Amino acid sequence: QVQLVESGGGSVQPGGSLRLSCAASGSIVSIYVMCWYRQAPGKQRELVATITSDGSTNYADSVKGRFTVSRDNANNTGYLQMNLLKPEDTAVYYCYANAQSPYYRLNYWGQGTQVTVSS
């Protein structure tokens, strides 16, 4: 089993920055892809950024040029650096990983961390 724990959320003024972390633990053989999703009140969960095991990245158009996704494979940790934050970035941010344990390859989710952008 694999557990994901996000941290780094909080409140920030427009134009500010936050760095989210996603620490994976448990019986991990490898993590194939890590993603960050977000869900604002009354809206569907949306994909924000993706990073594969070889470091390839992809971003939602709404965050391109402002957000950077990265990962530390040695420590099974993913990051989302968020700059030039806007009020519309306010949401609960979730970490997702497709990971291999000794017996299974499954999808895992973190519990979410709140990001609030407001003046």
C-alpha positions as CSV (number, residue, x, y, z in Angstrom):
1,Q,0.0,0.0,0.0
2,V,1.1,3.5,-0.8
3,Q,0.2,6.7,1.1
4,L,0.4,10.2,-0.2
5,V,0.5,13.3,2.1
6,E,0.4,16.8,0.8
7,S,1.7,19.8,2.6
8,G,2.5,23.5,1.9
9,G,-1.0,24.9,1.3
10,G,-2.1,28.1,2.9
11,S,-3.4,31.7,2.3
12,V,-1.5,34.1,0.1
13,Q,-2.2,37.4,-1.6
14,P,-2.5,37.7,-5.4
15,G,0.9,37.6,-7.0
16,G,2.3,35.5,-4.2
17,S,3.9,32.1,-4.3
18,L,3.4,28.7,-2.6
19,R,5.2,25.4,-2.9
20,L,3.2,22.2,-2.4
21,S,4.8,18.9,-1.5
22,C,3.5,15.4,-1.9
23,A,5.4,12.8,0.1
24,A,4.7,9.2,-0.9
25,S,5.4,6.4,1.6
26,G,4.7,2.7,2.0
27,S,5.7,-0.3,-0.1
28,I,6.8,1.6,-3.1
29,V,8.7,-0.1,-6.0
30,S,8.3,2.8,-8.3
31,I,6.1,5.8,-9.1
32,Y,5.3,6.1,-12.8
33,V,3.4,9.4,-12.9
34,M,2.6,12.0,-10.4
35,C,-0.1,14.6,-11.0
36,W,-1.5,17.6,-9.2
37,Y,-5.3,18.2,-9.4
38,R,-7.4,20.9,-7.9
39,Q,-11.0,21.4,-7.1
40,A,-12.7,24.7,-6.4
41,P,-16.0,25.0,-4.6
42,G,-18.8,24.0,-6.9
43,K,-16.5,22.9,-9.7
44,Q,-15.2,19.7,-11.0
45,R,-11.7,18.4,-10.1
46,E,-9.3,19.5,-12.8
47,L,-5.8,18.3,-13.8
48,V,-3.2,21.0,-13.1
49,A,0.1,19.4,-13.9
50,T,1.7,16.0,-14.6
51,I,5.2,14.7,-14.4
52,T,6.3,11.3,-15.5
53,S,9.1,9.1,-14.1
54,D,11.5,10.4,-16.7
55,G,10.7,14.0,-15.9
56,S,8.4,14.9,-18.8
57,T,5.9,17.5,-17.7
58,N,2.5,18.8,-18.9
59,Y,0.4,21.7,-17.6
60,A,-3.1,23.0,-17.8
61,D,-3.3,26.1,-20.0
62,S,-4.5,28.2,-17.0
63,V,-1.2,27.6,-15.1
64,K,1.4,27.5,-17.8
65,G,4.3,29.8,-17.2
66,R,3.3,30.2,-13.5
67,F,3.4,26.7,-12.0
68,T,6.3,24.3,-12.1
69,V,6.0,20.6,-11.3
70,S,9.0,18.5,-10.2
71,R,9.8,15.4,-8.3
72,D,12.6,13.8,-6.3
73,N,12.6,10.2,-7.2
74,A,15.1,9.2,-4.6
75,N,12.8,10.4,-1.9
76,N,9.4,9.6,-3.6
77,T,8.3,13.2,-3.3
78,G,6.6,15.5,-5.8
79,Y,6.4,19.3,-5.7
80,L,4.3,22.0,-7.3
81,Q,5.8,25.5,-7.3
82,M,3.1,28.0,-7.8
83,N,4.0,31.6,-8.6
84,L,2.0,34.7,-9.6
85,L,-1.0,33.2,-7.9
86,K,-4.4,34.5,-8.8
87,P,-7.7,34.4,-6.9
88,E,-9.0,31.8,-9.4
89,D,-6.2,29.4,-8.3
90,T,-8.1,29.1,-5.0
91,A,-8.9,25.4,-4.5
92,V,-8.1,22.2,-2.7
93,Y,-5.1,20.7,-4.4
94,Y,-4.7,17.0,-4.5
95,C,-1.7,14.9,-5.3
96,Y,-2.2,11.7,-7.4
97,A,0.3,9.0,-8.2
98,N,0.2,5.8,-10.3
99,A,2.6,3.6,-8.3
100,Q,3.9,0.1,-8.2
101,S,4.0,-1.8,-4.9
102,P,5.4,-5.3,-4.7
103,Y,2.1,-6.8,-5.9
104,Y,0.0,-4.1,-7.5
105,R,0.1,-1.1,-9.7
106,L,-2.6,1.2,-8.5
107,N,-3.8,4.8,-8.4
108,Y,-3.4,6.7,-5.2
109,W,-4.7,10.1,-3.9
110,G,-3.6,12.4,-1.1
111,Q,-6.0,14.0,1.3
112,G,-5.7,17.5,-0.3
113,T,-4.4,20.8,0.9
114,Q,-6.2,24.1,0.7
115,V,-4.8,27.0,-1.3
116,T,-6.5,30.4,-0.9
117,V,-5.5,33.4,-2.9
118,S,-7.1,36.6,-1.7
119,S,-6.4,40.2,-0.9
